[in-house]
Amino acid sequence: RADSDDDDDDDEYADDARTAAGAFGASLYVPGTLAASSSRDRPDVFVHRNVAGRFPDIMERLARAHERKGDALSHLVTCEWYGACAAFAGWGRPQAFNARALLKHGRAAEARDAARVSLASSPWYTIGRRRGGAREMLEISGLAAAAEAKRWNARDLRRLLETGGEAHEAAARAMA
């Protein structure tokens, strides 16, 4: 990926990654491949299609590109696809990104569910802090007010999210 990024630059350090990677790196990317590709003016698309691995920043830029074009459906589909990508299992950032997109497009119920998945399926530090992190996801999930009123700590919230909530726990106790 660094080589394809460098291939798109004109600065004096553009060959640093290639030099550091040596022969193995040279076998992964041939300089000029991006410029010769049909995706030369869309480096994010090129990296996604041609570089092994998935990168959160690339997937988020792909989604935002649809949004900039005014294509809400493709934006939402790309966000959902990013959130479901197996490469990011155990990370909250993709689900948080999806929750924000859903909320932005007026899909509050789906945003609530995506926010709860981001909180339940990953360590909260993987959600990120730039936009508000776990606190923002609590707001979107509709759990912030209850968490404050009941003075829940992180363990209480996690238990609630993992079990399906107090009503689920009460039903399970009644069945036992």
HUQUIDA-V763718 format. One record per residue. N is the residue number from 1. RES is the residue in one small letter. BURIAL is + if it has 24 or more other ideal C-beta (glycine too) atoms within 12 Angstrom, else -. Layout:
n = <N | N>
res = <RES | RES>
burial = <BURIAL | BURIAL>
This chain:
n = <1 | 2 | 3 | 4 | 5 | 6 | 7 | 8 | 9 | 10 | 11 | 12 | 13 | 14 | 15 | 16 | 17 | 18 | 19 | 20 | 21 | 22 | 23 | 24 | 25 | 26 | 27 | 28 | 29 | 30 | 31 | 32 | 33 | 34 | 35 | 36 | 37 | 38 | 39 | 40 | 41 | 42 | 43 | 44 | 45 | 46 | 47 | 48 | 49 | 50 | 51 | 52 | 53 | 54 | 55 | 56 | 57 | 58 | 59 | 60 | 61 | 62 | 63 | 64 | 65 | 66 | 67 | 68 | 69 | 70 | 71 | 72 | 73 | 74 | 75 | 76 | 77 | 78 | 79 | 80 | 81 | 82 | 83 | 84 | 85 | 86 | 87 | 88 | 89 | 90 | 91 | 92 | 93 | 94 | 95 | 96 | 97 | 98 | 99 | 100 | 101 | 102 | 103 | 104 | 105 | 106 | 107 | 108 | 109 | 110 | 111 | 112 | 113 | 114 | 115 | 116 | 117 | 118 | 119 | 120 | 121 | 122 | 123 | 124 | 125 | 126 | 127 | 128 | 129 | 130 | 131 | 132 | 133 | 134 | 135 | 136 | 137 | 138 | 139 | 140 | 141 | 142 | 143 | 144 | 145 | 146 | 147 | 148 | 149 | 150 | 151 | 152 | 153 | 154 | 155 | 156 | 157 | 158 | 159 | 160 | 161 | 162 | 163 | 164 | 165 | 166 | 167 | 168 | 169 | 170 | 171 | 172 | 173 | 174 | 175 | 176>
res = <r | a | d | s | d | d | d | d | d | d | d | e | y | a | d | d | a | r | t | a | a | g | a | f | g | a | s | l | y | v | p | g | t | l | a | a | s | s | s | r | d | r | p | d | v | f | v | h | r | n | v | a | g | r | f | p | d | i | m | e | r | l | a | r | a | h | e | r | k | g | d | a | l | s | h | l | v | t | c | e | w | y | g | a | c | a | a | f | a | g | w | g | r | p | q | a | f | n | a | r | a | l | l | k | h | g | r | a | a | e | a | r | d | a | a | r | v | s | l | a | s | s | p | w | y | t | i | g | r | r | r | g | g | a | r | e | m | l | e | i | s | g | l | a | a | a | a | e | a | k | r | w | n | a | r | d | l | r | r | l | l | e | t | g | g | e | a | h | e | a | a | a | r | a | m | a>
burial = <+ | + | + | + | + | + | + | + | - | - | - | - | - | - | - | - | - | + | - | - | - | - | - | - | - | - | - | - | + | - | - | - | + | + | - | - | - | - | - | - | - | - | + | + | - | + | + | + | - | + | + | - | - | + | + | + | - | + | + | + | + | + | + | - | - | + | + | - | - | - | - | - | - | - | + | + | - | + | + | + | + | + | + | - | + | - | - | + | - | - | + | + | + | + | + | + | + | + | + | + | + | + | + | - | + | - | + | - | - | + | + | + | + | + | + | + | + | + | + | + | + | + | - | + | - | + | + | + | - | - | + | - | + | + | + | + | + | + | + | + | + | - | + | - | - | - | + | - | - | - | - | - | - | - | - | - | + | - | - | + | + | - | - | - | - | - | - | - | - | - | - | - | - | - | - | ->
